[in-house]
Amino acid sequence: AQTVTQSQPEMSVQEAETVTLSCTYDTSESDYYLFWYKQPPSRQMILVIRQEAYKQQNATENRFSVNFQKAAKSFSLKISDSQLGDAAMYFCAYRSDLGETSGSRLTFGEGTQLTVNP
Amino acid sequence: ETGVTQTPRHLVMGMTNKKSLKCEQHLGHNAMYWYKQSAKKPLELMFVYNFKEQTENNSVPSRFSPECPNSSHLFLHLHTLQPEDSALYLCASSQEGASVTQYFGPGTRLTVL
C-alpha cells in the first residue's frame, strides 16, 4: 500500500518570502500522479498543483512549483512571494489507479499548517 | 468554487437518527468519492463510484450507506452513528481516463451527539 509522509506539522513564513513544504511517499508503481492541495479555514480542499510521474519536468503554477525527485520518492512544494492568503493546511496526495473502469484513490499525508506572517 | 456542491454544510444528529448527505457535481465527471476527515488524522477514502457503480468500499461500517443514482449525484445515508463518526465528510469527483484530478466539495461538518 502507498504511504505519504509530511514531516513538518507546522511551518511559518514572512510575507513575500519563499517557503518549501516537504513530502515523501512510498510506492512500487512506476506511473502515478502526485498532488498538493490546500485547505484554508473554510475547509474547502483546493488543488494547488499536480505532477505526473512520467514527466521529468517539475510542474509550476504561478508562484507554486514542485521539486519532484522520483528516485528519492520526494515531492516538495515551493511557494514563492508568499501572501497572506496562502495561509492554510497543505496536503500532499498520491493517486492510485483502481483499474480501468474503477476510479482512483488518493492517499493523503497528515498535512502541514502554513502560517504567513505580515 | 461551485463545481462540486454539498448539502447540508453542517449537521448535528443523535445516535438514533437517520440523515443523508448530498453531493452534486457540475463538472461532467464520471467518478465520485466520499472521504472522511477526522481531527488529527489524514483524509480517509470511504467509497468510490465510477459510472454509477461502486468500485471501492474501504472497510466502512454498514451504518454508512452510499447511493449514486446517476453520475452527477452522490448520497451518504447515515443511521445509528456513533460519536466517533463526528468528522468533516468531503465529496469529490474526477474524470477518470482523462484529467484524473479529483475536485472537492466544501464538505459537511457532522456532529453526532
Chai-1 contact restraints between the chains, C-beta under 6 A:
chainA,res_idxA,chainB,res_idxB,connection_type,confidence,min_distance_angstrom,max_distance_angstrom,comment,restraint_id
A,R43,B,L88,contact,1.0,0.0,6.0,A-B,restraint_1
A,R43,B,G107,contact,1.0,0.0,6.0,A-B,restraint_2
A,Q44,B,P106,contact,1.0,0.0,6.0,A-B,restraint_3
A,M45,B,F104,contact,1.0,0.0,6.0,A-B,restraint_4
A,R50,B,T101,contact,1.0,0.0,6.0,A-B,restraint_5
A,L98,B,T55,contact,1.0,0.0,6.0,A-B,restraint_6
A,L98,B,E56,contact,1.0,0.0,6.0,A-B,restraint_7
A,T101,B,N50,contact,1.0,0.0,6.0,A-B,restraint_8
A,S102,B,N50,contact,1.0,0.0,6.0,A-B,restraint_9
A,S102,B,T55,contact,1.0,0.0,6.0,A-B,restraint_10
A,G103,B,A31,contact,1.0,0.0,6.0,A-B,restraint_11
A,G103,B,V48,contact,1.0,0.0,6.0,A-B,restraint_12
A,G103,B,N50,contact,1.0,0.0,6.0,A-B,restraint_13
A,G103,B,T55,contact,1.0,0.0,6.0,A-B,restraint_14
A,G103,B,E96,contact,1.0,0.0,6.0,A-B,restraint_15
A,R105,B,L45,contact,1.0,0.0,6.0,A-B,restraint_16
A,L106,B,Q102,contact,1.0,0.0,6.0,A-B,restraint_17
A,F108,B,P42,contact,1.0,0.0,6.0,A-B,restraint_18
A,F108,B,L43,contact,1.0,0.0,6.0,A-B,restraint_19
A,E110,B,P42,contact,1.0,0.0,6.0,A-B,restraint_20
